[in-house]
């Protein structure tokens, strides 16, 4: 007996960590279909509550769908999902060379979920998790040459601990930040010190 299976369309869907259905934008076909559906023009309006929502021109219902922004040459720069007038879902930003510069998720107008950034050469720059606009948990950054820059840990948007490396891979012995207290040194790509700061209870102290 032969079994008949329905043909799957090119629109591949996955479930996000919060159980919401989402597009697999890493699939080139899905990405192109999404870009074809995306609008380019939205306008911001103030609501009686004081919050601002986005609408399509001459429409009276807050916008839900995809929006893309393009450079002057027509190249797509950003793609973002909206729901009820607020950023809600994936956001992608591309460098002019076509490589991804940033990819994150939003929920009800605030960053929420995984957040990754890349340098123009394709090297990963940042990996972190954000919960309703605040960095939460482990985060890492890299230099352009691929060497780890720092490992960080956040709680409720406040820094808890940091380990720093120089661009040559040598661990920074000056940085000493634990339990939200201590010194954090940053380095430039050439290995010279960029700046240092002092934290208390997870917050930056103004000198």
N, C-alpha and C positions, 0 to 999 in steps of 0.2 A: 504494500500500500504506500503510495506516495503522499508526502506531507507538503502542503503549500505554505510558504512563509511570506509574509508581506515584505515588500521591498522598503528598506529604510531610506528616508530622505537624507539629504546632506546636512540637514540641520541637527547636529549632534548636541544633546542636552545632558547636563550633569546637575547634581545636587550640591549646593554649597553647604558649609558647615552648619548653618542654621536651618537646613532643610528646605530652602527655597530653590526652585528650579532656576537654572541659569544657563546661558549660552556657553559653549566651549569656544571661546574666542581665539584659542591657539590653533584651531582648525581654520586654514586659509579660506575655505569655501564658506564656512559659517561667518567668519569675519567680514568677507565681502558682501554677503547677503545682508548682514546687519548694517554695514556702511551704506548700502543702497537704500535701506529703509529710514536711515537717520535724517532728522531735520537739521537745518543750519541756523535757523532764526528763531530765537525766543526772546521774550521781553519780561522784565521783572516788574511785579506789581505789589504794592503794599496792601496787606489785608487789614480788616478792622482790628484784628488782634495785635497788630504791630509787626507780624512776621512778613517776610517777603517770599513770594512764590513765583515760579516761572510759568508763562503761558505762551502758546503760539499766538501770533498776531490775529486779532479779531475773534479770538476764542474766549469763552467765558468759563471753561473748566480748566483747572490746573493741569499742566502738561504731564503725560505719562508716556514714556517711550525712550528712544535713543536720540541723542544730539551729537553732532560732529562739528568740529571747528577746523577750518582749513587755512593754510597759508595763502599768500597772494598768488602763488603759482598753482593753486588748486590742490596741493598735497595735503592730505589729512594730517592734522596735528594732534587732535584729541578726539576721543569717543567716550561718551558717558551716558549711563542709564538714569532715567528719572522716574519718579512715581509721585503722583499728586503734587507736582510742582517742586519737588525736592530731589536732590541727588540721592539715588537709592539703587545700589548695584555696582557693576564694574565701572572703573575709570581707567583709561589707557592714554598715555602721552608718548608720542614718537619723536625721535630726533629727526633732523632733516635728511640724514642718510638712510632713514627707514627703520633703524633699530629702535627697540623700545627704550624709552627713557624712564618711565614710571608706570606701575600697575598697582592698583589698590581697589578696595571696595568701600562703598558708602552705605550708610543707613540713616534715613530720615534727615539728610542734609549734613551728616557728619561722617568722617572717616571711621570705618569699623571693619576689622578683619585684617587679613594679610596685606602688607604694604612692601613692595619691592621697587628699588631704583637701580638703574644701570648707567654707567658712563657711556659716552658716545662711541667708544671702541668696543662696547658690548660687555665689558667687565662689570660684574655686579658691584654696586656701590653701597646698598643698604638693604637689610632684611629685618622687618619688625612687625609686630602685631599691635593694632590699635583697637581700643574698645570705646565706642562713642566719643571719638576725638582725643582720647588719652592713650599714650603709649603704655602697653601692659606686657610684662613678662620679659623674656630674653630678646635682645636685639644685637645685630652685628653690622659693622661697616668695614669696607675695604678701600685700599688705595687703588689708583689707576693701574699700578703694576701688578695687582692681584694679591698683594700681601695684606693680611688681616690688619685693620686699623685699630679696632677695639671690639670688645665684647661687653655688653651692657645689660643691666637688669633694671626694670622699672616696676613700680607698683602704684596704680592709680595716677599715672602720669608723672610720678616723682622718681628721680634717679635713686637707686639703691646701691648699686656697685658698678665699678668700671675696671677693666683691664685694658691697658693700652700698649700697642707696639709701634715702633718707628717704621718708616718705609723699607728699611733694610732687614726687617724681621726681628730686630732686637727689642726685647720687652722694656718698656719705660719703667724705671725704678722710682721716678719722682711721683708719678700718679699713685695715689693711695686714697681710694674712696670706698668705704665700706659702711653699710647700714645708713646710707644717706649722708654721711659726713666725711669730709676730706677734700683732697686736691685732685683736679682733673687737668691733665696737660694734653693739648692737641698739637699735631705736627703737620707741616706743609709737605707737599709731595717731594720736595728736595731734601727732606730730613731736618730742616731747621724748625725750631719751635714757633708755632703759630700764636698760641695764647694759652693761658692757664686760668683756672677759676676755682673758687672755693665754694663748697656746698655744706649746708647744715639742714638736717632733717629732710633731705631730698630736694632742697630749693637752693638756687644760685644766690650767693651773697654779693650784693653790690659793694664795691670797695669805695 
